[in-house]
Structure formats: C-alpha cells, structure tokens
Amino acid sequence: MPSQEQQQQQQEKRNAVDTYETLKLERVREKVLHVELNRPEKRNAMNAAFWREMVECFNKVSQDSECHAVVISGAGKIFTSGIDLMEMGSIFVMVDGDDTARKAWNIRKKIREYQETFTVLEKCTKPVIAAIHGACIGGGMNLISACDIRYCTQDTWFQIKEVDIGMAADVGVLQRLPRIIGNQSLVNELTFTARKMMAPEAESSGLVSRVFQDKEAMMQSAFDLAVEIASKSPVAVQGSKVNLVYSRDHPVAEGLKYMATWNMSMLQTEDLIKSAQAAMEKKTPKQITYAKL
C-alpha cells in the first residue's frame, strides 16, 4: 500500500502537463493550469533556462484548448528574488561583437528576447492570475505586471530592484506599471529608490486586487477565481482579454474600431445563443457546455 506522500507524488505526475527545469506545469482544476516557478532552493531566481522556458511554456498554454485560465505562483519561501545574478551577470559583459556598434546590436537582440519572456503572458489569450507570496523582487515585478490579475499574501513585499544593481529595468515593468496603478509619482518613487512596497500599499495603489492572510488561502482563492473564469464562454473571455490589452495601448477611438471589427465575427458564436438560453432558463454559466477554443 503506497504511503500518502507516494500517492500525492503519483497524483502530481498524472496532473503534470509538461516537464521543465525551472517551472512546474500542472492541470489543477477543470480547464485550469497552474504554472509554478520551481527553483525554491534559489528563491526562484531567474536563470538562463527560466527565460527560455517561460516562452516555451506559455506558447504551449496558449495552444491548449483544454485550458481556459492560468494561475502562476512560486514554490518555497518567496515568489521570486528576480534575476539570477550569479548565472546571468556575465551575459551582457561577455557579449560578442567586433566593435561597439555590433556589440550594442547583439545586446539589443538579447534584451528583446528577454522582454518576450514576460510579453508572452500578455500574448496568451487565457487570463493569467499571479498569486504572490513572501517577496516579489526585480524581474518578478516585470513578470507580474504582464499578468491580468494579481493576488498576494499580507506578508508580501514588492521591489523594483534594478537601480540597485546599476541598470534601468528593461523587460516591462517601466512600461506596464504606470498603466496598472495610475500614479506616475508613485511609480517614479518606487523605480528611482528601489524601496519596498508592502502588501497594504500594493492593494491601495491597485497593484493587487486582494490580500490574503497566508499562501494557502491565497492559492485556494486564486484557483477558485480561475475556475469561475474558466466556466465562462472562452470566446467571450479571451476576446475580452485581447481587446483590453489592445485598448490599453491605443486611443479610445482606435480601440472601439478594433472592437467592432473583432465582434463582427465573434458575435456569430453559438456561445451567445447558449448563454441567452441559459439565462432564460435561470441556469449559470457553469451549467453550460461551451465548445473548445
């Protein structure tokens, strides 16, 4: 008779969708995937494999018709300590190039590759919920700013750390954070000083939408939220995400034109008819079977 620990390990293997060096990908609920940063012994520091695997992982998630929502969290004591300086520190110092221009060209190419590591979260049409605990430092801020919804525990602190290591953050937080919290003065303060932002301030500023007593309660609520989202029409939810991201980066008039063009085909979905019929029959979206997308 296998022990409880062995049974749990067997269940995790059955739930596993794919295998990565720095990530753990599991199907935790119906239509819900859980991506876990999985270098707890290194405080989930972002090494070279991580920057590559995030792109691979979320490209697969995007194509997974069985997945309608994603939760991303960190294993161990904290969400992430950010970039792995021990492993990544020499990458830009040792860059190839016969002269300054060619070195600069190759550095820019590398930065663009790293930017894609988090932009892929935005490109993924499935809503991504970040569940943050302990600390979210440096690269972690770039990661969560590309997520759609953010939860954290009451002991979490956030830090845009890059100025303390002699660089400007270059993979997304400076571009996305001002649009999230809507307070340029606060964004500037956090960026220029690298000071810690505690959970209450993160909630009041709009960086996170909910704060929880502990990680267990947060993860439960994050999974419940993902299940709720996953129960809706995928045409409606994923179309909404695409248009929210587009409208953030374009004037209102352009966003409205894009929306009209989008919905001229999407309004012809059977999901609309099913949802209307269910409403008349006093059914909830969870009682409707929507086709895969």
Secondary structure, 3 states (H helix, E strand, C coil): CCCHHHHHHHHHHHHEEEECCCEEEEEEECCEEEEEECCHHHCCCECHHHHHHHHHHHHHHHHCCCCCEEEEEECCCCCECCECHHHHCCCCCCCCCCCHHHHHHHHHHHHHHHHHHHHHHHHCCCCEEEEECCEEECHHHHHHCCCCEEEEECCCEEECCHHHHCCCCCCCHHHHHHHHHCCHHHHHHHHHHCCCEEHHHHHHHCCCCEEECCHHHHHHHHHHHHHHHHCCCHHHHHHHHHHHHHHHCCCHHHHHHHHHHHHHHHCCCHHHHHHHHHHHCCCCHHHCCCCCC
